[in-house]
């Protein structure tokens, strides 16, 4: 029961984060606020609002619960994916997800001590600092290129998953409801996938030019898209995709089948 509730809280926290990102990106596309933000930027923006640190604490705890669930899925095979190539591929993806949401949880908790005045600028500065560190390493130029290609592969995998995955497979809801909510997951994964591609391109170019200043944040990459012809419309569509992904996460929080692992000694 504890595992189930932790997983459901985790899905809800993920949904809240992506819903916030979608709303903020949509407002940026409509020029109602400044720059677009990614997931960390959305957390930083929430932390500047009334009761912001309480929001950061609750979201951090929810994301930590989601990380625990991802570890149970990937390492202990909570979804009973097995050890086939497809099963191992799914579990490796869940393990990578655990690391990424762990970083997001740490970012949420860090806001309890320090809230940046400009989350968008802070995100760009951090990205450029990381890029400078990578470029200072042996073969750093090519390591940065590899990082950009990894981001590109994440984007493409999200798009492929949107086409191939049956997102309602793990939901305990009626066929009618499943048919209605399934498209939310597909739209959300396509939006997430496409949003990674501009950032991937900028990181690859930064590596090729060996110039850390070319690296930017997720939100700043979306701003670069907005400056293109029809960019605000593209950004608005992406924002609605993020909202759809957040909405489906809430559906998962309510209806997903949560099955604790058969045993806690299953190797990956």
Secondary structure, 3 states (H helix, E strand, C coil): CHHHHHHHHHHHHHHHHHHHHHHHHHHHHCCCCCCCCCHHHHHHHHHCCCCHHHHHHHHHHHHHHHHHHHHHHHCCCCCCCCCCHHHHHHHHHHHHHHHHHHHHHHHHHHCCCCCCCCHHHHHHHHHHHHHHHHHCCCCHHHHHHHHHHHHHHHHHHHHHHHHHCCCCCCECCCHHHHHHHHHHHHHHHHHHHHHHHHHHHHHHHHHHHCCHHHCCCHHHHHHHHHCCCCHHHHHHHHHHHHHHHHHHHHHHHHHECCCCCCCCCCCC
